[in-house]
């Protein structure tokens, strides 16, 4: 709460909310700052500590400190946490599940001169096609989106609060699924480029072009 009012004061002083006496500035200064019930809760290292070996965290709450709260992550993510986690962690409630988002300060990789380039073409039928022969077909993702479209159509016909709530949850789930698929594809292409010491050359997509990135 204190940080929110500090941010408001800084924005007012910088003129980001308009001149003194403007309608926008009066509204910002007179209206109390509120938070959504499901807004993210930030924790610093004094309020939340990590125990990597046990894969647990200790969180300070209004009812006292809660210890041995287990968290789950991949082996690679745990290695990243051990080596680079620092600063603030955010506790997020999303679609009925708690997520603990950690801040990691990862040093930049040393630049190198690539020994040639791998061309990558982006599209719809095939999400990505590399000049090395790697082909990421979009058939599975398109089938998934068609199933989601059919489900959205059924929910939209119901016109109830529960249906609208489920629609919002499904939209976020679909976006996460597509982002995860794109992430897997991009990591595969980058890993192959690193292994062969080559750079990546992507087509330049204009504003009217269609494809996945």
KARANOR-V556880 format. One record per residue. N is the residue number from 0. SS is DSSP state (hx for helix, st for strand, lp for the rest). PHI is phi in whole degrees, 0 to 359 (NA if undefined). OMEGA is omega in degrees with one decimal (none if undefined). Layout:
n->N ss->SS phi->PHI omega->OMEGA
n->N ss->SS phi->PHI omega->OMEGA
This chain:
n->0 ss->lp phi->NA omega->-179.8
n->1 ss->hx phi->299 omega->179.1
n->2 ss->hx phi->297 omega->-179.7
n->3 ss->hx phi->296 omega->179.3
n->4 ss->hx phi->289 omega->175.6
n->5 ss->hx phi->296 omega->178.1
n->6 ss->hx phi->296 omega->177.7
n->7 ss->hx phi->299 omega->-178.9
n->8 ss->hx phi->297 omega->179.1
n->9 ss->hx phi->296 omega->179.8
n->10 ss->hx phi->295 omega->178.0
n->11 ss->hx phi->295 omega->-178.7
n->12 ss->hx phi->295 omega->-179.0
n->13 ss->hx phi->279 omega->179.8
n->14 ss->lp phi->82 omega->-178.1
n->15 ss->lp phi->288 omega->-179.7
n->16 ss->lp phi->252 omega->177.1
n->17 ss->lp phi->100 omega->-179.1
n->18 ss->lp phi->283 omega->178.9
n->19 ss->lp phi->298 omega->-178.3
n->20 ss->lp phi->94 omega->179.2
n->21 ss->lp phi->290 omega->-176.9
n->22 ss->hx phi->297 omega->-178.6
n->23 ss->hx phi->296 omega->-178.9
n->24 ss->hx phi->292 omega->178.7
n->25 ss->hx phi->299 omega->179.9
n->26 ss->hx phi->296 omega->-178.9
n->27 ss->hx phi->293 omega->-176.9
n->28 ss->hx phi->280 omega->-176.0
n->29 ss->hx phi->269 omega->-176.2
n->30 ss->lp phi->269 omega->178.4
n->31 ss->lp phi->297 omega->178.3
n->32 ss->lp phi->283 omega->178.1
n->33 ss->lp phi->237 omega->-179.3
n->34 ss->lp phi->231 omega->175.8
n->35 ss->lp phi->294 omega->179.7
n->36 ss->lp phi->302 omega->-177.6
n->37 ss->lp phi->254 omega->179.1
n->38 ss->lp phi->291 omega->179.5
n->39 ss->lp phi->295 omega->178.9
n->40 ss->st phi->250 omega->-179.4
n->41 ss->st phi->278 omega->176.6
n->42 ss->st phi->229 omega->171.0
n->43 ss->lp phi->262 omega->-174.5
n->44 ss->lp phi->291 omega->176.5
n->45 ss->lp phi->282 omega->-176.0
n->46 ss->lp phi->260 omega->-177.9
n->47 ss->st phi->219 omega->177.8
n->48 ss->st phi->240 omega->-176.9
n->49 ss->st phi->254 omega->170.8
n->50 ss->st phi->243 omega->-171.1
n->51 ss->lp phi->291 omega->-177.9
n->52 ss->lp phi->297 omega->-179.9
n->53 ss->lp phi->272 omega->-173.7
n->54 ss->lp phi->53 omega->176.9
n->55 ss->st phi->227 omega->172.8
n->56 ss->st phi->230 omega->174.7
n->57 ss->st phi->243 omega->-173.1
n->58 ss->st phi->241 omega->174.9
n->59 ss->st phi->274 omega->-179.5
n->60 ss->st phi->237 omega->178.4
n->61 ss->lp phi->293 omega->178.1
n->62 ss->lp phi->260 omega->-178.3
n->63 ss->st phi->109 omega->-177.5
n->64 ss->st phi->279 omega->176.4
n->65 ss->st phi->254 omega->-174.4
n->66 ss->st phi->252 omega->174.2
n->67 ss->st phi->59 omega->174.1
n->68 ss->st phi->274 omega->-173.8
n->69 ss->st phi->283 omega->173.1
n->70 ss->lp phi->230 omega->-178.8
n->71 ss->lp phi->239 omega->176.0
n->72 ss->lp phi->198 omega->179.1
n->73 ss->lp phi->285 omega->178.8
n->74 ss->hx phi->296 omega->178.4
n->75 ss->hx phi->295 omega->179.6
n->76 ss->hx phi->295 omega->179.0
n->77 ss->hx phi->295 omega->176.3
n->78 ss->hx phi->297 omega->177.4
n->79 ss->hx phi->297 omega->179.0
n->80 ss->hx phi->298 omega->-179.6
n->81 ss->hx phi->300 omega->-171.3
n->82 ss->hx phi->274 omega->-167.0
n->83 ss->hx phi->230 omega->-176.7
n->84 ss->st phi->290 omega->174.0
n->85 ss->st phi->195 omega->176.6
n->86 ss->st phi->82 omega->-169.7
n->87 ss->st phi->282 omega->170.7
n->88 ss->st phi->237 omega->-177.6
n->89 ss->st phi->244 omega->175.9
n->90 ss->st phi->264 omega->-173.9
n->91 ss->st phi->237 omega->174.4
n->92 ss->st phi->254 omega->-176.1
n->93 ss->st phi->220 omega->177.4
n->94 ss->lp phi->53 omega->175.9
n->95 ss->lp phi->81 omega->-177.8
n->96 ss->st phi->230 omega->174.6
n->97 ss->st phi->274 omega->174.3
n->98 ss->st phi->239 omega->176.6
n->99 ss->st phi->251 omega->-175.7
n->100 ss->st phi->262 omega->-177.1
n->101 ss->st phi->257 omega->175.8
n->102 ss->st phi->264 omega->179.6
n->103 ss->st phi->238 omega->178.1
n->104 ss->lp phi->259 omega->-175.2
n->105 ss->lp phi->260 omega->179.3
n->106 ss->lp phi->295 omega->179.4
n->107 ss->lp phi->290 omega->178.2
n->108 ss->lp phi->289 omega->178.9
n->109 ss->lp phi->292 omega->179.1
n->110 ss->lp phi->293 omega->177.8
n->111 ss->lp phi->216 omega->178.0
n->112 ss->lp phi->272 omega->-177.3
n->113 ss->lp phi->289 omega->176.3
n->114 ss->lp phi->267 omega->-176.5
n->115 ss->lp phi->93 omega->-176.6
n->116 ss->st phi->227 omega->173.2
n->117 ss->st phi->254 omega->179.4
n->118 ss->st phi->278 omega->179.9
n->119 ss->st phi->232 omega->179.1
n->120 ss->st phi->254 omega->-177.9
n->121 ss->st phi->258 omega->-178.7
n->122 ss->lp phi->200 omega->-178.5
n->123 ss->lp phi->253 omega->177.4
n->124 ss->lp phi->301 omega->172.4
n->125 ss->st phi->243 omega->-175.2
n->126 ss->st phi->300 omega->179.1
n->127 ss->st phi->211 omega->176.4
n->128 ss->st phi->231 omega->-178.4
n->129 ss->st phi->262 omega->180.0
n->130 ss->lp phi->292 omega->176.9
n->131 ss->lp phi->282 omega->-177.7
n->132 ss->lp phi->106 omega->178.5
n->133 ss->lp phi->291 omega->-177.1
n->134 ss->st phi->230 omega->176.4
n->135 ss->st phi->255 omega->-176.4
n->136 ss->st phi->288 omega->179.1
n->137 ss->lp phi->266 omega->-175.5
n->138 ss->hx phi->299 omega->-178.6
n->139 ss->hx phi->296 omega->179.8
n->140 ss->hx phi->294 omega->178.7
n->141 ss->hx phi->293 omega->176.4
n->142 ss->hx phi->297 omega->178.6
n->143 ss->hx phi->298 omega->-179.0
n->144 ss->hx phi->293 omega->177.4
n->145 ss->hx phi->294 omega->177.2
n->146 ss->hx phi->297 omega->179.2
n->147 ss->hx phi->294 omega->178.4
n->148 ss->hx phi->296 omega->178.5
n->149 ss->hx phi->297 omega->179.4
n->150 ss->hx phi->292 omega->177.9
n->151 ss->hx phi->298 omega->179.4
n->152 ss->hx phi->298 omega->178.5
n->153 ss->hx phi->296 omega->-178.4
n->154 ss->hx phi->292 omega->-179.7
n->155 ss->hx phi->296 omega->179.7
n->156 ss->hx phi->289 omega->-177.6
n->157 ss->hx phi->288 omega->177.3
n->158 ss->lp phi->58 omega->177.2
n->159 ss->lp phi->244 omega->178.3
n->160 ss->hx phi->297 omega->179.4
n->161 ss->hx phi->297 omega->179.6
n->162 ss->hx phi->294 omega->178.6
n->163 ss->hx phi->296 omega->177.9
n->164 ss->hx phi->296 omega->178.0
n->165 ss->hx phi->293 omega->177.5
n->166 ss->hx phi->298 omega->178.4
n->167 ss->hx phi->296 omega->179.8
n->168 ss->hx phi->295 omega->-179.7
n->169 ss->hx phi->294 omega->179.8
n->170 ss->hx phi->297 omega->178.3
n->171 ss->hx phi->294 omega->179.5
n->172 ss->hx phi->295 omega->179.2
n->173 ss->hx phi->296 omega->179.0
n->174 ss->hx phi->296 omega->178.5
n->175 ss->hx phi->294 omega->179.6
n->176 ss->hx phi->296 omega->179.3
n->177 ss->hx phi->296 omega->179.1
n->178 ss->hx phi->296 omega->179.2
n->179 ss->hx phi->294 omega->178.6
n->180 ss->hx phi->297 omega->178.0
n->181 ss->hx phi->297 omega->179.7
n->182 ss->hx phi->294 omega->179.2
n->183 ss->hx phi->298 omega->-179.4
n->184 ss->hx phi->296 omega->-178.3
n->185 ss->hx phi->295 omega->178.7
n->186 ss->hx phi->295 omega->178.7
n->187 ss->hx phi->296 omega->-179.3
n->188 ss->hx phi->294 omega->-179.1
n->189 ss->hx phi->294 omega->179.7
n->190 ss->hx phi->298 omega->178.7
n->191 ss->hx phi->293 omega->178.2
n->192 ss->hx phi->295 omega->178.4
n->193 ss->hx phi->294 omega->-178.4
n->194 ss->hx phi->296 omega->-177.9
n->195 ss->hx phi->264 omega->179.1
n->196 ss->lp phi->69 omega->-178.5
n->197 ss->lp phi->250 omega->174.6
n->198 ss->st phi->266 omega->-179.7
n->199 ss->st phi->244 omega->177.9
n->200 ss->st phi->238 omega->-178.5
n->201 ss->st phi->254 omega->176.1
n->202 ss->lp phi->292 omega->179.2
n->203 ss->lp phi->272 omega->-177.5
n->204 ss->lp phi->267 omega->177.3
n->205 ss->lp phi->278 omega->-177.0
n->206 ss->lp phi->294 omega->-177.4
n->207 ss->lp phi->265 omega->-178.3
n->208 ss->lp phi->284 omega->-179.6
n->209 ss->lp phi->241 omega->178.2
n->210 ss->lp phi->167 omega->179.2
n->211 ss->lp phi->255 omega->178.2
n->212 ss->lp phi->235 omega->none
